[in-house]
Structure formats: C-alpha cells, structure tokens
C-alpha cells in the first residue's frame, strides 16, 4: 500500500512524523555500512518532503551508536550537513546506509546516504560529541527581533489563517473570494493546516496563498507538535526538530521577492541544509523559530534560522539553500 493510500485524511496529530521517524533494519544485514529502510510521509504532491530525508538521516546516524560501548553510546548529534541530490518519491521505500567515518574519544563522524530506485537521493554528514561543560554564550532573543513577538496563543493557527483567506472551510464573513478554490489548492491548504504534525503559527501572517506586501526578508513563527510525543529521549526530539525546519526555511526568501507558495508556475526544491544543535529542547513545547533571507540570486534562495525556547534559550541554528524558480 502506498503512503497516499495509507493516509487519506489529514488530522491534527503527530502520527505522520512519528511514522516517518521509524526506521527498520534491512532484511539482509550488510557486511559494510549499517542499512535501514523507511517510508516518507504523505504529501499532496508526488515529491517527498525534504524534512523526511533529514530526520530519517538523523535517526539512522543516531542508531549507529546503539550497540557501541558506553563511552561512544552517550554521544549526541551537535551538527549535520546535507545535500538533496534528487527528488524523493513519496510512494517508494527509502534505503539508508550509515558509514562510520571516525570514532574518537570526544567526537564521532557518520555519513548517511539515502537510495531510492537504485539511485542516491540524499547524503548527509553528522558529527556527534560527548557532553562537555564550559563557558556559554548565545545572542539574547530581544537582540534578534524588532519589537515584541506575540505569544503563540495570540497568533492564528495555519487553519485559522487559511480559513480567513478563503481557501479552507467556509471563509469568514466579509472575506473576498474571487474565484472557486481548486481541488489542488484545497488539498494543499488542508495539508498545511492539519497534515504536517506541527502547529505552525506565522508572525506576520503566512505566505501560503498571498505574498508579503512589505517584502520583508525575515519572519518569526511559533511551532510545536500537535500532541505530546510519547518519548522523552532527547535524540527523538532532535530528529523531530530537524524534520520540521524544512517546512518554512525558504519563506524569508519568498517574502523578499514578493512571492508565495501557490504563485502560478512557482517551483521550489531544497538543495542543501546545515543544522547545529546547541542545547536539548522538547518539540512538544512551543519553540520560536526566527529566520531571515541572506541572499536570492541565480534562482536560489539562502536563509538562516534560529530556534529559541519560550524562555529565550537558543537551542538550534540552521542554514539552507533552495531552488526558487518563477516564470520569467
């Protein structure tokens, strides 16, 4: 059964993400790299979500420490660097190979490669370290934002924003809806609102179906999983954070050039991705995700981002470049 056939209805829970994070050992153990298989989550288009590949790559690399001696087994991921080489097929199984490049006393390095239909589609490098104490610094949240950020409870959810814009459910009174919403747009809106395992709330509003008129090259958003995760393992929450970051990281670049996700003829794809994990955090508590476009040129956009806890602690940083192709 395909992923599309298995999940027909979008529901505001975290089942899809948890299913994506479940890896299975390959039926025939390899004498070389450790091999795992996984399935991507449902999306309303043929190309798999890039966060699936990143998060599954994280879980595959983390799993390589499971049967090692205690000195190695308690290492945790502190950085990873990824390249998306081909689009992932949402209806096909993915095979992940993990190669142990080095194990030192303080640091270990892993490489993960994802294959589908006999071709490599994704590769990543991960660096793991033992816990270490020392001086700490991070940019204060108030130094990274202009003005106050409203509390997540005061920001419209994706479902509320899309309903107000007239593409999900019944538009609010006074909402102008100049054309009938297409089936494809309705499926996309329902997925954005309910199908991504995360409650995502944009400040300012989202760019799903309309551009940011100010062309401001930055945004903030609150996010957390729709429901509490069944695991307290920091490694699971780390993988879940990696899973979520690809949803919106290109949006500051879209804002900067006056574009939005449903612009006619718009095509996007993740190209490369880097992420640094500074401190543990739970993804089922609200996190503030700040992101800003660094450059748009050559039909590519580069954005950087930071994740803060609600009390202002920096937990992760990332950078990603993606293809942004609009009709000329």
C-alpha positions as CSV (number, residue, x, y, z in Angstrom):
1,X,0.0,0.0,0.0
2,X,1.4,3.4,-0.9
3,X,1.7,6.3,1.5
4,X,-1.1,8.1,-0.3
5,X,-3.4,5.1,0.1
6,X,-2.5,4.5,3.7
7,X,-3.3,8.1,4.9
8,X,-6.3,9.7,3.3
9,X,-7.4,12.2,5.9
10,X,-5.3,15.0,7.4
11,X,-5.7,15.0,11.2
12,X,-4.0,17.4,13.6
13,X,-1.9,14.9,15.4
14,X,1.8,13.9,15.2
15,X,1.3,10.3,13.8
16,X,2.8,11.1,10.4
17,X,6.0,12.5,11.8
18,X,6.4,9.6,14.3
19,X,5.8,7.1,11.5
20,X,8.5,8.8,9.4
21,X,11.0,8.6,12.2
22,X,10.5,4.8,12.5
23,X,13.4,3.0,10.7
24,X,13.5,-0.7,10.1
25,X,16.7,-2.8,9.8
26,X,17.4,-4.0,6.3
27,X,16.1,-7.6,5.8
28,X,19.6,-8.8,4.9
29,X,22.4,-7.3,7.1
30,X,25.2,-5.7,5.2
31,X,28.9,-6.5,5.8
32,X,29.7,-2.9,5.1
33,X,27.6,0.1,6.1
34,X,24.6,-0.3,8.5
35,X,21.5,-0.3,6.4
36,X,18.0,0.9,7.4
37,X,14.7,1.4,5.5
38,X,12.0,4.0,6.0
39,X,8.9,5.5,4.4
40,X,8.2,9.1,3.7
41,X,5.0,10.8,5.0
42,X,2.0,11.7,2.9
43,X,2.1,15.0,1.0
44,X,-0.5,16.1,-1.6
45,X,2.1,16.2,-4.4
46,X,4.4,13.5,-5.9
47,X,7.7,14.8,-4.4
48,X,8.6,13.7,-0.9
49,X,9.0,16.3,1.9
50,X,12.8,17.1,2.4
51,X,12.4,17.1,6.2
52,X,11.7,13.4,6.0
53,X,15.1,12.7,4.5
54,X,16.9,14.9,7.0
55,X,15.1,13.5,10.0
56,X,15.4,9.9,8.8
57,X,19.1,10.5,8.1
58,X,19.4,11.8,11.7
59,X,17.7,8.7,13.1
60,X,19.9,6.4,11.0
61,X,23.1,8.0,12.2
62,X,21.9,8.1,15.8
63,X,21.0,4.4,15.6
64,X,24.6,3.5,14.7
65,X,25.6,4.2,18.3
66,X,23.0,1.8,19.9
67,X,25.3,-1.2,20.3
68,X,28.6,0.6,21.0
69,X,30.4,0.7,24.3
70,X,29.2,3.3,26.8
71,X,31.9,5.8,26.0
72,X,30.6,6.1,22.5
73,X,26.9,5.4,23.0
74,X,26.2,8.5,25.0
75,X,27.4,10.8,22.3
76,X,24.8,13.2,20.8
77,X,24.5,14.9,17.4
78,X,25.8,18.5,17.5
79,X,25.9,19.3,13.8
80,X,24.9,17.9,10.4
81,X,25.3,18.9,6.8
82,X,23.1,17.6,4.0
83,X,22.7,17.6,0.2
84,X,19.4,16.8,-1.6
85,X,20.5,15.2,-4.8
86,X,17.3,14.0,-6.4
87,X,13.6,14.4,-5.6
88,X,12.3,11.6,-3.3
89,X,9.3,9.5,-4.5
90,X,6.6,9.7,-1.9
91,X,5.3,6.3,-2.8
92,X,8.5,4.3,-2.6
93,X,10.6,3.0,0.3
94,X,14.0,4.6,1.0
95,X,17.1,2.8,2.0
96,X,19.6,4.5,4.3
97,X,23.3,3.4,4.5
98,X,25.3,4.7,7.5
99,X,29.1,4.6,7.4
100,X,31.2,5.1,10.5
101,X,33.9,7.5,9.4
102,X,35.6,8.0,12.8
103,X,35.2,7.4,16.5
104,X,37.4,9.5,18.7
105,X,37.2,9.9,22.5
106,X,35.3,13.2,22.2
107,X,33.8,13.2,18.7
108,X,32.5,10.8,16.1
109,X,31.6,11.3,12.5
110,X,29.0,9.5,10.5
111,X,27.9,9.6,6.8
112,X,24.4,8.7,5.7
113,X,23.3,8.0,2.1
114,X,19.7,7.6,1.0
115,X,18.8,5.5,-2.0
116,X,15.6,5.1,-3.9
117,X,15.0,3.2,-7.2
118,X,18.7,2.3,-7.1
119,X,19.9,5.9,-7.2
120,X,21.2,8.1,-4.4
121,X,18.8,10.9,-3.5
122,X,20.3,12.4,-0.3
123,X,23.6,12.4,1.6
124,X,24.5,13.8,5.0
125,X,27.3,14.1,7.4
126,X,26.8,14.2,11.2
127,X,29.2,15.0,14.0
128,X,28.5,13.6,17.5
129,X,30.1,14.6,20.7
130,X,30.3,13.6,24.4
131,X,28.6,16.0,26.9
132,X,31.1,18.7,27.9
133,X,30.8,21.6,30.3
134,X,32.3,25.1,29.7
135,X,31.5,28.8,29.3
136,X,28.3,29.6,27.4
137,X,27.0,32.5,25.2
138,X,24.2,33.0,22.8
139,X,22.5,36.1,21.3
140,X,19.8,37.3,23.5
141,X,16.3,36.9,21.9
142,X,15.5,40.5,22.4
143,X,18.6,41.4,20.3
144,X,17.4,39.3,17.4
145,X,13.9,40.7,16.9
146,X,12.4,44.1,16.1
147,X,9.6,44.8,18.5
148,X,7.6,42.3,20.6
149,X,6.6,38.8,19.4
150,X,3.0,37.9,20.4
151,X,2.5,34.8,22.4
152,X,1.6,31.7,20.4
153,X,-1.8,31.6,21.9
154,X,-2.4,35.1,20.3
155,X,-1.2,34.1,16.8
156,X,-3.7,32.5,14.3
157,X,-3.0,28.8,13.6
158,X,-2.4,27.8,10.0
159,X,-6.0,26.5,9.8
160,X,-7.4,29.9,11.1
161,X,-5.2,31.9,8.7
162,X,-6.2,29.7,5.7
163,X,-9.9,29.9,6.6
164,X,-9.6,33.7,6.8
165,X,-8.0,33.7,3.3
166,X,-10.9,31.7,1.9
167,X,-9.1,28.6,0.9
168,X,-10.0,26.3,3.8
169,X,-13.5,25.6,5.0
170,X,-16.0,28.4,4.9
171,X,-14.5,31.9,4.7
172,X,-15.3,34.3,7.4
173,X,-17.9,36.9,6.8
174,X,-16.5,39.8,4.7
175,X,-13.7,37.6,3.2
176,X,-13.4,38.2,-0.6
177,X,-13.2,35.0,-2.5
178,X,-13.0,36.0,-6.2
179,X,-12.7,32.5,-7.7
180,X,-13.6,29.0,-6.7
181,X,-10.8,27.3,-4.8
182,X,-9.4,24.5,-6.9
183,X,-9.2,20.9,-5.6
184,X,-5.4,21.0,-5.7
185,X,-5.3,24.2,-3.6
186,X,-7.9,22.9,-1.1
187,X,-5.8,19.7,-0.7
188,X,-2.7,21.8,-0.1
189,X,-4.5,24.1,2.4
190,X,-5.9,21.1,4.3
191,X,-2.4,19.6,4.5
192,X,-0.8,22.8,5.6
193,X,-3.4,23.3,8.3
194,X,-3.8,19.7,9.6
195,X,-1.4,17.3,8.0
196,X,2.2,18.3,8.9
197,X,2.3,17.0,12.5
198,X,3.2,20.5,13.8
199,X,1.1,23.5,14.8
200,X,2.8,26.3,12.9
201,X,1.8,30.0,13.6
202,X,3.4,32.8,11.5
203,X,4.4,36.3,12.6
204,X,3.5,38.1,10.4
205,X,0.9,36.0,8.5
206,X,1.9,33.1,6.3
207,X,2.7,33.2,2.6
208,X,0.8,30.2,1.6
209,X,-1.5,31.9,-0.9
210,X,-0.5,35.6,-0.8
211,X,2.8,37.5,-0.9
212,X,4.1,39.7,1.9
213,X,3.4,43.2,0.5
214,X,6.2,44.7,2.6
215,X,8.8,42.2,1.0
216,X,10.4,41.9,4.5
217,X,13.1,39.3,4.2
218,X,12.5,37.8,7.6
219,X,9.8,36.1,9.7
220,X,9.1,34.6,13.1
221,X,6.9,31.6,13.8
222,X,5.8,29.6,16.7
223,X,5.8,25.8,16.4
224,X,5.2,22.6,18.4
225,X,3.9,19.2,17.7
226,X,0.1,18.9,17.7
227,X,0.3,16.4,20.6
228,X,2.8,15.4,23.2
229,X,5.4,13.0,22.0
230,X,5.5,9.5,23.6
231,X,9.2,9.7,24.1
232,X,11.4,11.8,26.4
233,X,14.5,10.8,24.5
234,X,16.4,14.0,23.5
235,X,17.6,12.2,20.3
236,X,13.9,11.8,19.2
237,X,13.1,15.4,19.8
238,X,16.3,16.4,18.0
239,X,15.2,14.4,14.9
240,X,11.8,15.9,15.1
241,X,13.2,19.4,15.1
242,X,15.3,18.5,12.1
243,X,12.1,17.2,10.5
244,X,10.2,20.5,11.0
245,X,12.8,23.0,9.9
246,X,12.4,22.4,6.2
247,X,8.8,23.4,6.1
248,X,9.4,27.1,6.2
249,X,13.1,27.9,5.8
250,X,12.7,29.2,2.2
251,X,9.8,31.6,3.2
252,X,12.0,34.6,4.1
253,X,13.4,34.5,0.6
254,X,9.9,34.2,-0.9
255,X,8.9,37.3,1.2
256,X,12.0,39.2,0.0
257,X,11.0,38.8,-3.7
258,X,7.2,39.2,-3.3
259,X,6.4,35.5,-4.0
260,X,4.3,32.9,-2.2
261,X,3.9,29.1,-2.3
262,X,1.0,29.0,-4.7
263,X,2.2,31.6,-7.2
264,X,1.5,30.5,-10.7
265,X,4.4,28.5,-12.2
266,X,6.4,28.6,-8.9
267,X,8.7,25.6,-8.4
268,X,11.0,25.0,-5.4
269,X,13.3,22.4,-4.1
270,X,15.7,22.0,-1.1
271,X,19.3,21.9,-2.3
272,X,21.5,21.8,0.8
273,X,21.0,22.1,4.6
274,X,23.1,22.6,7.7
275,X,22.0,22.4,11.3
276,X,23.7,22.9,14.6
277,X,22.1,21.6,17.9
278,X,23.2,23.7,20.8
279,X,21.0,22.5,23.7
280,X,18.3,19.9,24.3
281,X,14.7,21.0,23.7
282,X,11.3,19.4,23.5
283,X,9.4,19.9,20.3
284,X,6.1,19.4,22.0
285,X,6.6,22.7,23.8
286,X,6.3,26.0,21.9
287,X,9.6,27.0,20.1
288,X,10.1,30.4,18.5
289,X,11.7,29.9,15.0
290,X,13.4,33.1,13.6
291,X,14.6,33.0,10.0
292,X,16.0,35.6,7.6
293,X,16.9,35.5,3.9
294,X,20.7,36.1,3.3
295,X,20.5,36.1,-0.5
296,X,18.4,35.5,-3.5
297,X,20.1,35.0,-6.9
298,X,20.6,32.5,-9.6
299,X,17.1,31.1,-8.9
300,X,18.3,30.1,-5.5
301,X,17.5,31.5,-2.0
302,X,19.7,31.2,1.1
303,X,18.1,31.5,4.5
304,X,19.3,31.2,8.1
305,X,17.3,30.4,11.2
306,X,17.4,30.0,15.0
307,X,15.2,28.2,17.4
308,X,14.6,29.6,20.8
309,X,12.6,28.2,23.7
310,X,9.8,30.2,25.1
311,X,12.0,31.5,27.9
312,X,14.6,32.8,25.3
313,X,17.2,30.0,25.3
314,X,18.8,29.3,21.9
315,X,18.6,25.6,21.1
316,X,19.5,25.2,17.4
317,X,20.7,27.1,14.4
318,X,20.4,26.3,10.7
319,X,21.1,27.4,7.1
320,X,19.6,26.2,3.9
321,X,19.7,27.0,0.2
322,X,16.8,26.1,-2.1
323,X,15.8,26.5,-5.7
324,X,13.3,29.3,-6.2
325,X,12.1,29.2,-9.8
326,X,9.4,31.6,-11.0
327,X,8.2,32.1,-14.6
328,X,10.1,34.9,-16.4
